[in-house]
């Protein structure tokens, strides 16, 4: 598949000595939905800002739909739509004028038919004459998407598109993104929400401390995110793990009072029932048990330090 964005050795350092990005290499395929996951301060927004020409890279280069973002800035930027996390619009402008003005900023001739199309697509047509201050937060976010699409870009960046919105609106946004992709727009989104990436993305990249830790197909990464742990607290401590339990993915705590069983929550059978029977047959009594799913933060830690989650 053809790359629509090529990021080659992109780094960003500041005069203070802080390095925000460390030689990022990434190819984003035309027509895909790519999700960039990372904790706060990981470098997600810095990377997007460089691709969009808002921030200058210290090293490397970015090619957007065939144009170098530094050398051919205007051509490259015209291929890109950006929906920032913050809702920044003129409160007293109407929806129509807000979107039309954004199209004009890119030097595009007036095209009322196209603007009507995207407003209808985003369920904004009935609100076209409403002032921005009269809209709900969810409607304002839709207007931000309409603004980003007003100049007919081939690439759309969504920076935390559903941050702070309710579950129902989040699912509406997911549907909008799918429709945009069906219309030929390549979409790159940053998110903290695992379910958002799982629901929409074709591929997922994980960034942490300015480094791109991995890029994988969604299905492969979701298997890692599906890991769960069952903590078994024992009535009496064990000196070592019995040989009869070697078939299970178990670890014994240093003091011998806790067994931790790791399993894949996506599998049809977890093996827990069989484990419990084995423990009973060995006369190992439990004081308590607790189930725990790997959190996103723990997954980042495991990627950074190479530890099991």
Backbone as a ProteinNet text record, in pm:
[ID]
protein_1_A
[PRIMARY]
XXXXXXXXXXXXXXXXXXXXXXXXXXXXXXXXXXXXXXXXXXXXXXXXXXXXXXXXXXXXXXXXXXXXXXXXXXXXXXXXXXXXXXXXXXXXXXXXXXXXXXXXXXXXXXXXXXXXXXXXXXXXXXXXXXXXXXXXXXXXXXXXXXXXXXXXXXXXXXXXXXXXXXXXXXXXXXXXXXXXXXXXXXXXXXXXXXXXXXXXXXXXXXXXXXXXXXXXXXXXXXXXXXXXXXXXXXXXXXXXXXXXXXXXXXXXXXXXXXXXXXXXXXXXXXXXXXXXXXXXXXXXXXXXXXXXXXXXXXXXXXXXXXXXX
[TERTIARY]
84.5	0	88	42.4	120.5	116	231.4	237	184.7	102.2	57.3	135.8	190.4	279.1	404.5	518.7	646.7	725.2	751	824.4	960.6	1065.1	1199.7	1296.6	1333.7	1433.4	1397.2	1268.1	1223.6	1254.8	1328.9	1360.5	1327.8	1304.6	1278.1	1343.5	1436.1	1503.2	1486.8	1490.1	1474.4	1603.9	1614.7	1736	1765.5	1661	1677.5	1749.6	1759.3	1820.2	1718.9	1590.7	1485.8	1464.3	1459.1	1433.2	1290.9	1206.9	1066.1	1044.3	1123.9	1114	1252.8	1265.3	1395.3	1390.2	1427.5	1443.4	1328.6	1212.2	1093.2	1092	1072.2	1051.1	914.4	830.5	695.3	637.5	575.3	503.8	355.3	273.7	128.8	68.3	-11.5	-62	-185.3	-196	-310.8	-440.2	-538.5	-669	-685	-581.4	-593.9	-634.3	-679.2	-697.9	-584.5	-499.5	-382.6	-400.8	-390.8	-406.3	-270	-242	-117.1	-149.3	-104.8	-131.4	-8.7	-34.4	76.3	26.9	99.1	59.6	85.8	40.5	66.5	216.9	257.8	398.6	480.5	413.9	486.6	545.7	485.8	533.4	431.8	308.8	205.1	175.2	144.3	106.4	224.4	345.1	464.5	480.9	463.4	478.1	372.9	248.8	142.2	171.1	218.1	246.5	355.9	454.1	561.4	506.1	426.4	369.3	281.2	210.1	119.9	191.5	322.7	397.3	381.7	329	311	439.4	513.8	641.3	749.2	866.8	978.5	1055.9	1085.3	1165.3	1311.1	1382.3	1526.2	1602.9	1549.8	1614.8	1509.2	1548.6	1459.5	1367.6	1280.4	1186.3	1054	950.5	816.3	764.9	716.1	653.5	505	420.6	275.7	214.4	162	99.5	189.4	318.4	414.5	487.1	451.4	513	593.3	712.9	797.5	737.1	708.2	636.9	718.9	851.6	936.1	959.9	995.9	1030.8	907	802	679.2	564.3	583.2	491	346.1	318.6	180.9	112	182.9	122.7	98.3	198.4	184.3	71.3	68.5	-33.1	-173.6	-186.7	-319.3	-375.6	-290.2	-335.6	-383.4	-363.5	-384.1	-495.7	-583.4	-681.3	-647.5	-659.1	-623.7	-739.4	-780	-879.8	-808.2	-776.7	-703.5	-793	-729.9	-806.5	-890.8	-836.2	-907.6	-1010.4	-1127.6	-1232.5	-1212	-1149.7	-1117.1	-1192	-1300.6	-1379	-1430.4	-1473.7	-1535.3	-1678.2	-1705.8	-1836.1	-1953.8	-1932	-2043.3	-2061	-1975.1	-1991	-2089.3	-2154.1	-2242.4	-2158.6	-2220.8	-2153.9	-2109.9	-2199.8	-2168.4	-2047.6	-2047.8	-1937.2	-1805.9	-1813.4	-1693.8	-1626.5	-1706.9	-1653	-1609.3	-1688.8	-1655.3	-1527.5	-1509.5	-1389.6	-1265.6	-1276.1	-1162.5	-1123.6	-1221.6	-1192.3	-1117.3	-1160.5	-1097	-953	-920.4	-782.9	-684.8	-732.1	-645.5	-651.9	-714.9	-718.9	-811.4	-902.5	-995.9	-1112.5	-1157.2	-1272.8	-1399.5	-1496.8	-1623.4	-1686.3	-1740.7	-1806.1	-1917.8	-2030.2	-2140.5	-2189.8	-2185.6	-2233.9	-2148.1	-2016.2	-1927.3	-1946.2	-1958.3	-1977.9	-2109.5	-2213.2	-2341	-2324.3	-2247	-2225	-2160.4	-2053.5	-1986.3	-2069.8	-2145.8	-2231.8	-2342.8	-2396.9	-2498.3	-2436.7	-2317.4	-2248.6	-2222.8	-2197.9	-2167.7	-2290.2	-2408.7	-2536	-2537.6	-2482	-2474.5	-2560.3	-2622.8	-2692.8	-2804.4	-2876.7	-2985.5	-2933.5	-2806.5	-2746	-2661	-2668.9	-2577	-2587.4	-2704.6	-2722.1	-2712.3	-2686.3	-2672.1	-2534	-2526	-2396.6	-2324.1	-2192.9	-2112.5	-2144.3	-2172.2	-2197	-2326.3	-2411.9	-2539.8	-2528.9	-2413.2	-2397.7	-2347.1	-2382	-2327.5	-2181.5	-2112.9	-1972.3	-1954.9	-2049	-2040.7	-2059.1	-2153.6	-2175.5	-2054.6	-1995.2	-1876.4	-1762.8	-1750.1	-1644.6	-1671.6	-1798	-1833.3	-1797.4	-1819.2	-1783.7	-1632.8	-1555.3	-1409.6	-1368.5	-1438.4	-1409.9	-1448.8	-1564	-1607.6	-1506	-1454.8	-1351.2	-1228.3	-1187.4	-1067.1	-1086.3	-1211	-1240.5	-1277.8	-1291.6	-1347	-1263.7	-1132.2	-1046.1	-1013.9	-1093.2	-1085.4	-948.5	-900.4	-770.3	-779.3	-664.8	-659.3	-620.6	-572.6	-525.3	-595.8	-646.1	-713	-650	-603.3	-550.9	-656.6	-678.7	-771.2	-693.1	-670.9	-593.1	-688.4	-689.7	-780.7	-924.3	-983	-1112.4	-1229.4	-1220.2	-1334.5	-1300.2	-1194.7	-1158	-1269.7	-1317.7	-1416.8	-1558.8	-1585.6	-1722.5	-1782	-1915.9	-1980.9	-1972.8	-2009.8	-1993.7	-2076.9	-2199.2	-2286.1	-2225.4	-2176.9	-2115.6	-1986.8	-1913.4	-1790.6	-1820.5	-1927.2	-1962.7	-2009.8	-2077.3	-2114.3	-1989.4	-1888.9	-1764.1	-1695.2	-1698.3	-1637.9	-1703.7	-1837.4	-1910.3	-1873.3	-1856.4	-1816.3	-1679.5	-1587.4	-1451.8	-1455.1	-1535.8	-1546.5	-1599.5	-1699.1	-1756.5	-1653	-1573	-1469.8	-1368.5	-1329.9	-1235.5	-1295.8	-1425	-1491.9	-1492.6	-1485.6	-1482.4	-1340.3	-1243.9	-1108.2	-1012.2	-1054.1	-966.5	-882.1	-751.6	-661.9	-669.1	-686.2	-710.3	-604.4	-546.6	-451.2	-508.3	-525.6	-581.1	-490.3	-486.6	-419.9	-528.5	-501.4	-604.2	-541.9	-614.2	-579.8	-668.1	-772.1	-872.6	-839	-812.7	-784.6	-903.5	-1025.6	-1142.3	-1159.7	-1113	-1121.6	-1029.7	-908.7	-815.2	-864.9	-915.9	-963.3	-1082.6	-1169.5	-1290.6	-1260.4	-1165.4	-1151.7	-1024.1	-912.9	-783.7	-754.5	-682.5	-626.1	-491	-411.2	-281.7	-269.4	-184.4	-164.7	-15.7	21.4	157.4	157.6	257.3	270.8	395.1	376.7	487.6	502.4	625.9	652.2	787.8	792.3	916	986.6	906.5	963.1	1009.6	988.9	1030.6	908.6	910.9	805.5	839.9	767.7	801.3	766.2	653.2	613.1	504.8	490.8	379.8	331.4	204.8	152.7	11.2	-28.7	-168.9	-250.8	-370.8	-454.8	-474.4	-503	-534.5	-418.1	-295.4	-177.8	-158.8	-177.8	-159.9	-271.8	-393.9	-505.4	-487.9	-416.8	-389.3	-304.3	-208.3	-125.8	-209.1	-300.8	-383.3	-487.9	-509	-608.4	-557.7	-432.4	-378.4	-447.6	-486.6	-543.1	-465.2	-473	-405.3	-504.1	-486.4	-563.7	-466.1	-482.2	-396.6	-462.4	-390.2	-440.6	-363.4	-434.1	-370.9	-387.7	-276.2	-275	-290.6	-357.5	-372.1	-237.2	-157.6	-24.9	77.9	192.2	292.4	354.6	396.8	465.9	614.7	698.3	842.2	881.1	810	837.6	711.8	710.5	596.1	595.8	488.4	483.9	497.4	563.7	585.3	453.6	351	220.4	154	204.6	146	229.9	330.4	422.6	353	241	170.7	99.1	82.5	11.5	110.3	64.3	145.8	139	211.4	204.7	338.1	331.5	450.4	418.5	518.8	503.6	576	507.4	569.3	687.9	776.3	898.4	868.3	762.1	728.8	643.7	609.1	536.2	388.9	335.7	195.2	98.5	152.6	64.8	108	9.8	29.5	-36.4	30.8	-26.8	-38.2	-162.3	-191	-223.6	-147.7	-168.9	-234.7	-340.8	-413.8	-464	-507.3	-557.2	-708.4	-757.6	-901.9	-978.7	-909	-976.6	-1002.6	-938	-955.7	-1090.7	-1144.6	-1273	-1262.9	-1149	-1128.4	-1005.6	-1017.9	-909	-819.2	-869.2	-791.6	-805.4	-887.8	-900.4	-965.1	-1072	-1141.5	-1047.2	-968.2	-872.9	-766.5	-720.5	-620.9	-677.4	-801.2	-863.2	-873.2	-907.1	-913.7	-776.1	-673.5	-537	-493.6	-525.6	-489.9	-559.8	-687.2	-764.1	-705.2	-668.2	-609.7	-477.1	-403.9	-275.5	-290.6	-416.4	-440.9	-395.7	-388.2	-348.7	-475.7	-493.6	-614.5	-593.5	-701.5	-695.3	-758.9	-698.7	-754.8	-840.8	-797.1	-869.1	-817.1	-892.4	-844.6	-895.6	-820.4	-852.4	-810.8	-901.8	-873.3	-833.5	-740.2	-687.8	-652.5	-696.9	-661.6	-550.8	-459.1	-348.8	-402.3	-357.9	-399	-310.3	-356.3	-277.5	-143.1	-144	-19.6	79.2	28.9	115.8	173.3	91.7	139.5	252.4	238.9	346.6	473.1	456.4	571.9	638.6	556.2	612.7	688.5	638.1	705.8	837.6	836.9	956.1	1065	1024.8	1123.4	1138.7	1057.7	1067.9	1019.4	926.5	874.6	741.2	705.9	574	474.7	354.9	253.6	185.2
-120.1	0	125.2	228.7	351.4	437.2	493.6	583.8	720.6	780.4	917.7	1014.5	963.7	1042.2	960.8	1021.1	955.8	1041.9	988.2	1058.4	992.7	1068.8	1012.5	1081.3	1010.9	1059.9	1190.5	1212.4	1339.7	1346.6	1450.3	1475.9	1619.5	1644.5	1780.2	1801.8	1898.1	1936.8	2086.3	2129.4	2270.6	2325.3	2457.1	2523.2	2485.1	2451.8	2412.8	2278.9	2206.5	2073.6	1961.1	1995.5	1893.6	1838.4	1706.3	1640	1586	1642.9	1604	1483	1471.1	1357.9	1307.5	1175.3	1113.9	1033.2	1095.4	1028.9	933.3	990.5	911.6	872.9	745	694.2	627.8	671.4	616.8	637.5	534.6	543.6	521.9	617.9	606.4	582.4	476.6	431.8	510.4	532.3	602.9	526.6	596.9	538.3	465.9	463.3	391.5	486	426.1	499.3	455.8	551.7	523.1	591.2	514.3	568.9	578	693.4	715.2	723.7	622.5	613.9	658.1	723	762.3	842.1	837.8	916.4	1064.3	1147.6	1291.1	1316.8	1406.7	1441	1342.5	1247	1143.2	1196.1	1303.9	1359.3	1351.2	1307.8	1292.1	1425.1	1526.7	1655.7	1721.7	1704.5	1759.7	1699.4	1568	1501.3	1550.9	1559.8	1609.6	1752.9	1835.3	1976.2	1989.3	1900.1	1902.2	1860.8	1755.1	1708.8	1816.9	1890.6	1995.2	2127.3	2133.4	2254.7	2363.8	2329.9	2428.7	2444.2	2335.7	2334.4	2284.8	2346.4	2304.4	2190.2	2087.9	1976.9	2018.9	1962.1	1985.8	1904.4	1786.5	1698.1	1617.8	1560.7	1475.1	1553	1479.5	1544.4	1468.5	1541.4	1485	1510.4	1405.3	1416.9	1389	1486.6	1472.3	1472.8	1358.2	1341.3	1391.7	1359.9	1392.8	1524.8	1604.1	1735.2	1739.5	1797.3	1816.1	1927.3	1897.3	1993.3	2119.5	2111.6	2230	2303.8	2231.1	2294.7	2338	2255.1	2284.3	2305.3	2399.7	2412.3	2430.9	2525.3	2556.9	2437.3	2370.4	2254.3	2140.4	2118.1	2010.7	2040.1	2162.8	2199.2	2195	2221.2	2217.9	2076.4	1976.6	1836.5	1791.4	1876.8	1835.2	1914.8	1844	1905.2	1867.9	1962.8	1938.8	1977.3	1884.3	1911.3	1907.9	2025.3	2026.9	1984.6	1953.8	1911.2	2025.3	2147.1	2262.1	2312.4	2352.5	2406.6	2557.3	2600.3	2741.5	2795.6	2868.6	2930.8	3066	3148.8	3277.1	3251.2	3279.5	3245.2	3310.8	3427.3	3503.2	3480.1	3395.4	3361	3245.1	3238	3124.6	3004.4	2889.2	2766.7	2780.5	2829.2	2840.6	2929.9	3048.9	3142.9	3090.4	3017.4	2960	2861.9	2776.5	2675.1	2739.1	2831.3	2897.1	2979.1	3046.5	3127.6	3038.9	2922.4	2830.2	2785.2	2760.9	2721.9	2834.4	2957.2	3072.7	3091.4	3053.9	3067.8	2987.6	2880.1	2796	2835.7	2950.5	3000.2	2924	2846.9	2770.7	2859.6	2847.9	2926.4	2880.4	2969.2	2934.9	2812.7	2723.8	2603.3	2566	2638.5	2613.5	2469.4	2405.2	2267.1	2173.2	2194.3	2108.3	2133.6	2260.8	2290.9	2232.8	2238.7	2179.1	2028.1	1966.9	1822.5	1783.3	1854	1814	1850.1	1959.9	1994.8	1891.8	1844.8	1738.6	1608.9	1579.5	1457.1	1457.1	1574.6	1587	1625.8	1615	1648	1791.8	1882.9	2024.5	2114.6	2059.1	2143	2224.5	2162.3	2233.8	2342.9	2335.3	2434.1	2536.9	2539.4	2622.8	2771.3	2816.9	2959.3	2990.2	2887.7	2908.1	2964.8	3049.8	3101.7	2995.6	2999.9	2899.3	2891.6	3006.8	3007.3	2935.5	2912	2845.5	2692.5	2643.3	2499.5	2427	2299.1	2213.9	2182.3	2127.7	2090.7	1989.6	1893.7	1793.5	1853.4	1947	2013.7	2099.4	2166.3	2247.1	2159.7	2040.1	1949.8	1906.2	1887.6	1855.8	1971.6	2094.3	2211.7	2216.1	2178.8	2176.1	2077.2	1964.7	1867.6	1925.8	1992.6	2055.5	2160.3	2238.4	2337.7	2270	2161.1	2090.3	2028.1	1995.8	1933.8	2035.6	2162	2262.8	2282.2	2262	2284.1	2153.3	2049.1	1921.1	1853.6	1833.9	1769	1618.6	1557.9	1412.4	1344.7	1427.1	1376.3	1453.6	1383	1449	1403.1	1500.4	1472.3	1506.4	1412.8	1433.2	1418.2	1529.4	1527.4	1511.6	1392.2	1358.8	1399	1340.6	1387.3	1370.9	1275.6	1252.8	1282	1358.4	1392.6	1474.6	1429	1505.1	1495	1403.8	1389.8	1260.5	1254.6	1136.2	1018.3	901.2	776.9	780	832.1	835	920.2	1037.9	1125.3	1063.1	994.3	929	828.7	753.1	654.8	723.9	838.6	916.7	961.3	1003.9	1049.6	934.6	817.3	700.9	675.3	687.9	664.3	768.4	893.3	999.8	968.3	924.1	893.3	780.9	678.7	568.8	618.3	705.6	758.4	840.7	917.6	998.1	907.8	800	706.9	643.7	611.4	554.5	652.9	783.2	885.8	917	835	847.4	929.1	974.1	1054.6	962.6	986.7	915	984.5	908.7	967.6	922.2	1020.5	993.3	1054.5	974.2	1027.4	993.9	1086.3	1058.2	1034	945.2	914.3	852.4	865.4	792.9	668.2	661.9	557.9	433.2	324.3	198.1	155.3	172.2	127.7	208.4	332.5	415.9	360.9	328.7	270	133.4	54.8	-79.7	-73.8	24.1	36.4	80.5	171.2	238.1	208.8	192.7	196.2	69.3	87.5	-25.4	-62.9	40.6	19.5	114.9	74.3	152.5	173.2	296	327.8	370.2	327.5	366	451.7	572.5	666	696.1	703.2	732.4	801	912.6	988.4	1020.9	1055.5	1098.3	986.6	862.2	748.2	670.4	629	543.3	400.3	348.1	219	102.6	113.4	7.9	59.5	-6.1	15.2	-123.2	-151.1	-285	-277.9	-385.1	-400.4	-404.4	-350.1	-341.3	-477.1	-579.6	-710.4	-764.7	-740.5	-791	-719	-586.9	-510.9	-540.3	-558.5	-583.6	-714.4	-809.9	-934.6	-906.3	-814.3	-776.7	-703	-617.4	-540.3	-628.1	-749.8	-838.7	-918.7	-899.8	-975.6	-937.5	-1039.6	-1016.5	-1100.8	-1059	-1131.3	-1166.8	-1286	-1330.4	-1347.8	-1267.4	-1276	-1367.4	-1472	-1572	-1558.3	-1519.4	-1500.3	-1629	-1686.6	-1820.5	-1816.7	-1920.6	-1933.6	-1960	-2044.1	-2076.9	-2054.2	-1996.3	-1966.1	-2093.2	-2082.5	-2191.3	-2157.4	-2259.7	-2238.2	-2225.5	-2298.8	-2294	-2334.2	-2311	-2345.2	-2496.3	-2566.1	-2712	-2748.3	-2857.8	-2903.2	-2929.6	-2969.2	-2998.1	-2873.2	-2755.2	-2629.6	-2567.7	-2641.5	-2586.5	-2555.1	-2622.6	-2601.6	-2466.4	-2403.2	-2275.5	-2158.2	-2045.3	-1923.8	-1854.8	-1913.6	-1868.8	-1812.1	-1713.7	-1666.7	-1663.6	-1695.4	-1698.3	-1578.1	-1506	-1388.9	-1432	-1336.2	-1367.6	-1425.6	-1378	-1430.6	-1556.7	-1601.7	-1727.2	-1720.4	-1601.3	-1589.2	-1558.9	-1536.8	-1496.8	-1562.2	-1617.9	-1668.7	-1572.1	-1543.1	-1457.2	-1537.2	-1548.6	-1624	-1525.4	-1528.4	-1438.8	-1515.9	-1456.6	-1525	-1422.9	-1473.6	-1389.2	-1380.2	-1259.3	-1239.7	-1258	-1256.4	-1271.6	-1417.6	-1510.1	-1652.4	-1702.6	-1805.6	-1862.2	-1924.1	-1988.8	-2048.4	-1985.7	-1951.8	-1885	-1981.1	-2101.7	-2199.4	-2182.2	-2085.7	-2058.6	-2176.4	-2231.5	-2342.8	-2461.4	-2491.7	-2602.9	-2573.4	-2451.2	-2410.6	-2428.9	-2388.5	-2400	-2546.5	-2632.6	-2776.8	-2829.7	-2786.7	-2831.4	-2785.5	-2662.3	-2609.9	-2690	-2721.5	-2798.5	-2938.4	-3002.4	-3136.2	-3137.8	-3024.9	-3015.3	-2968.8	-2940.2	-2896	-2753.8	-2672.6	-2531.9	-2450.1	-2397.2	-2321.8	-2172.6	-2106.9	-1963.9	-1881.7	-1767.4	-1669.8	-1567.8	-1533.3	-1434.5	-1442.7	-1386	-1373.7	-1243.1	-1195.4	-1065.9	-1066.9	-1023.6	-1017.6	-875.5	-864.6	-733.5	-734.3	-629.8	-615.9	-513.1	-540.3	-447	-310.8	-206.9	-71.4	-18.8	85.5	145.2	193	252.9	304	190	75.2	-39.6	-94.5	-89.8	-137.1	-48.7	83.5	174.2	143	118.7	87.1	-41.3	-140.6	-267.6	-250.2	-163.7	-139.5	-66.2	31.1	111.1	30.7	-49.1	-120	-267.3	-313.6	-453.8	-549.7	-503.8	-591.2	-651.7	-764.1	-821.3	-735.4	-718.1	-635.7	-715.6
0	0	0	-70.3	-85.3	41.2	80.2	194.9	154.1	240.9	217.5	305.6	417.7	503.7	529.1	503.4	528.6	627.1	744.9	850.3	862.3	834.7	823	919.3	1025.9	1120	1187.7	1216.1	1273.2	1422.3	1459.7	1599.8	1635.3	1763.4	1810.1	1945.5	1949.2	2073.6	2092.8	2218.3	2250.8	2310.5	2312.3	2361.2	2506.1	2580.5	2720.7	2734.7	2623.4	2627.4	2627.7	2641.7	2642.8	2502.8	2491.6	2364.3	2365.1	2279.5	2274.3	2184.5	2076.9	1985.1	1950.5	1941.4	1914.3	1784.2	1674.6	1545.2	1512.8	1487	1456.1	1308.4	1281	1145.7	1141.4	1047.4	1041.2	901.3	847.8	720.9	748.3	708.5	723.8	586.5	576.8	447.4	404.3	275	220.3	250.3	304.3	328.5	461.2	545.3	671.9	784.8	894.4	1019.6	1111.2	1147.6	1230.2	1365.2	1472.3	1607.9	1674.8	1732.4	1805.1	1953.7	2028.4	2172	2250.6	2362.2	2448.2	2567	2679.2	2795.9	2772.5	2864.4	2854.3	2850	2758.8	2748.2	2667.7	2602.3	2527.7	2398.6	2343.6	2216.8	2105	2136.7	2034	1964.2	2043.5	1985.3	1915.8	1969	1903.3	1765.2	1753.9	1624.7	1525.9	1571.7	1484.1	1441.2	1534.7	1503.4	1398.5	1403.2	1302.3	1166.3	1163.4	1036.6	974.8	1059.3	1010.8	985.6	1008.7	980.8	1083.8	1201.4	1308.6	1388.2	1402.3	1474.7	1378.5	1385.2	1300.1	1365.6	1288.6	1340	1350.8	1446.6	1459.6	1356.5	1325.9	1227.9	1155.1	1040.3	964.2	872.3	804	713.7	710.4	664.6	653.1	512.1	448.1	316.6	334.4	297.6	308.9	169.5	130.5	-0.9	-113.6	-102.3	-207.6	-191.3	-88.5	-69.2	61.2	53.5	171.1	256	383.3	468.3	492.8	481.2	500.9	369.4	265.3	137.9	59.9	63.8	-11.1	87.1	179.5	292.2	248.5	159.7	123.5	58	-33.8	-99.4	-0.7	88.1	185.5	283.2	333.1	434.3	376.5	246	183.6	177.3	193.9	193	330.8	432	571.1	637	706.7	795.4	938.4	1029.5	1170.1	1260.9	1344.9	1448.6	1582.5	1639.6	1767	1882.4	1994.8	2111.8	2167.2	2162	2216	2116.1	2166.5	2080.7	2068.2	1959.4	1940.4	1818.6	1845	1738.7	1787.2	1692.7	1725.3	1770.6	1896.2	1954.7	1885.2	1822.4	1765.6	1615.3	1555.8	1414.7	1399.5	1285	1256.8	1213.8	1219.9	1176.4	1030.5	945.5	802.9	778.7	840.2	817.2	875.6	987	1047.2	951.4	890.1	799.8	667.3	615.6	488.3	501.1	614.3	636.1	637.2	700.7	706.5	566.4	479.7	341.4	269.6	293.6	229.8	272.9	395.4	444.3	360.4	300.4	217.7	70.3	44.6	-92.2	-184.3	-126.2	-207.9	-250.9	-376.5	-420.1	-348.6	-340.3	-274.7	-341.3	-257.7	-308.5	-211.8	-220	-126.5	-129.5	-246.5	-257	-172.5	-176	-97.5	52.3	91.5	233.2	283.3	200.3	239.8	258.8	170.8	179.6	311.9	352.2	476	599.1	591.5	704.5	721.7	611.5	621.1	672.2	624.2	665.7	815.9	870.9	1013.5	1096.2	1035.5	1103.6	1156	1075.8	1114.8	1026.4	923.4	826.6	892.2	983.7	1050.8	1143.6	1177.3	1268	1193	1060.8	981.9	1012.5	1054.7	1085	1233.7	1313	1458	1489.2	1591.7	1635.8	1717.9	1713.5	1781.4	1930.2	1992	2137	2172.4	2073.1	2098.9	2091.6	2051.4	2029.6	2153.7	2162	2268	2237.3	2336	2316.3	2203.6	2194.8	2090.2	1952.3	1938.9	1811	1772.5	1869.7	1841.4	1788.5	1844.6	1797.7	1653.9	1619.5	1481	1387.6	1435.5	1354.5	1331.9	1433.9	1418.4	1308.9	1301.5	1195.8	1059.9	1054.5	928.7	883.2	977.3	943.9	883.7	947.4	902.2	764.6	729.7	600.4	493	531.7	440.6	314.6	323.4	206.5	132.2	161.3	90.1	102.9	226.5	247	224.2	195.6	181.1	312.8	409.5	538.4	648.8	749.9	862.1	992.7	1072.9	1206.4	1310.4	1401.6	1512.5	1642.9	1712.3	1835.9	1954	2013.2	2124	2088.3	1984.1	1933	2028.8	2122.6	2211.5	2357.3	2380.6	2519.1	2582.8	2696.7	2771.4	2719.6	2624.3	2575.3	2628.3	2630.9	2687.8	2591	2642.7	2566.8	2438.9	2446.6	2328.2	2217.4	2254.1	2154.1	2100.1	2187.2	2143.9	2032.8	2048.4	1945.9	1818.2	1831.1	1712.2	1637	1712.3	1651.3	1578.8	1637.6	1573.2	1438.2	1434	1309.7	1204.2	1247.9	1155.6	1095.7	1179.8	1132.7	1029.2	1055.7	958.6	824.1	828.3	704.4	627.9	700.4	635.6	565.9	631.9	571.2	445.4	450.3	333.2	216.5	248	144.2	98.5	141.8	90.6	173.9	292.9	378	466.4	469.3	560.7	695.9	802.9	935	1034	1103.5	1211	1337.8	1441.2	1565.4	1682.7	1777.8	1904.9	2008.5	2099.7	2198.9	2323.2	2435.4	2557.2	2571.6	2491.1	2508.8	2427.9	2497.8	2430.8	2345	2397.5	2320.7	2193	2193.7	2073.9	1964.4	2002.4	1906.4	1860.5	1953.5	1920.3	1826.1	1847.5	1766.4	1623.7	1605.8	1477	1399.5	1467.5	1398.5	1319.9	1209	1136.2	1196.1	1226.9	1292	1409.9	1502.9	1625.1	1648.3	1679.2	1719	1865	1938.8	2080.1	2094.2	2146.1	2164.4	2312.8	2359.1	2499.7	2511.7	2583.1	2605.3	2473.7	2373.4	2246.4	2155.6	2196.1	2114.4	2067.3	1941.4	1888.4	1927.9	2027.3	2085.6	1993.3	1926.6	1834.5	1742.1	1628.4	1536	1496.5	1524.6	1498	1443.7	1377.4	1342.1	1470.8	1463.8	1583.1	1649.3	1569.7	1628.1	1709.7	1662.9	1734.2	1867.5	1867.4	1990.6	2089.6	2039.5	2129.4	2205.9	2146	2217.6	2341.2	2326.5	2441	2545.5	2495.9	2588.9	2655.4	2602.1	2659.5	2777.8	2814.4	2927.3	3058	3133.1	3266.3	3367.1	3490.1	3596.3	3706.1	3760	3874.8	3990.1	4092.5	4211	4313.9	4352.9	4447.4	4578.4	4683.8	4815.1	4897	4943.8	5002.1	5154.3	5205.4	5351	5415.4	5351	5403.1	5292.5	5325.3	5222.1	5162.9	5036.5	4968.2	4958.4	4975	4960.5	4813.6	4727.8	4584.6	4509.4	4378.5	4296.3	4272.3	4311.4	4290.2	4142.6	4115.7	3977.6	3906.7	3983.6	3924	3864.3	3901.6	3850.9	3739.2	3693.2	3592.9	3460.7	3432.6	3306	3300.3	3416.3	3420.9	3418.6	3367.9	3363	3499.5	3595.1	3734.5	3781.5	3868.6	3940.1	4089.2	4169.2	4314.3	4373.6	4463.3	4526.1	4612.4	4642.4	4717.8	4854.7	4919.7	5053.3	5046.8	4924.9	4908.6	4940.7	4962.4	5005.5	4890.8	4770.4	4659.2	4528.4	4459.2	4323.4	4225.9	4114.8	4011.3	3882.9	3835	3713.1	3601	3492.3	3378.2	3264.9	3209.7	3101.8	3000.4	2887	2778.4	2787.5	2813.8	2830.5	2701.2	2587.9	2459.1	2422.6	2494.1	2463.5	2514.7	2448.4	2490.2	2629	2658.1	2790.8	2855.9	2981.7	3052.7	3127.6	3155.8	3232.6	3382.6	3425.1	3569.1	3642.1	3583.1	3649.7	3669.7	3567.9	3577.3	3682.4	3689	3789.2	3929.9	3949.3	4081.9	4124.2	4029.6	4062.4	4101	4029.1	4058.5	4197.2	4232.1	4364.8	4474.1	4450	4548.2	4565.4	4455.3	4460.9	4535.6	4528.8	4598.4	4743.4	4783.7	4921.1	4947.2	4842.3	4858	4876	4997.6	5030.2	5005.1	4959.6	4928	5037.4	5064.1	5157.2	5082.7	4959.7	4880	4736.2	4645.2	4507.6	4447.6	4349	4288.6	4141.7	4054.9	3911.8	3874.1	3780.7	3743.2	3595	3523.1	3380.9	3367.4	3274.4	3251.7	3211	3279.2	3243.8	3131.9	3065	2957.8	3011.3	3128.5	3186.1	3210.5	3259.9	3284.6	3154.2	3049.3	2919.1	2869.8	2887.8	2850	2929.7	3060.2	3144.7	3095.9	3061.8	3017	2885.5	2797.4	2670	2690.9	2781.7	2805.3	2874.4	2973.3	3056.6	3020.8	2925.5	2885.1	2989.3	3073.8	3179.4	3136.2	3199	3177.9	3251.7	3189.6	3253.8	3364.2
[MASK]
+++++++++++++++++++++++++++++++++++++++++++++++++++++++++++++++++++++++++++++++++++++++++++++++++++++++++++++++++++++++++++++++++++++++++++++++++++++++++++++++++++++++++++++++++++++++++++++++++++++++++++++++++++++++++++++++++++++++++++++++++++++++++++++++++++++++++++++++++++++++++++++++++++++++++++++++++++++

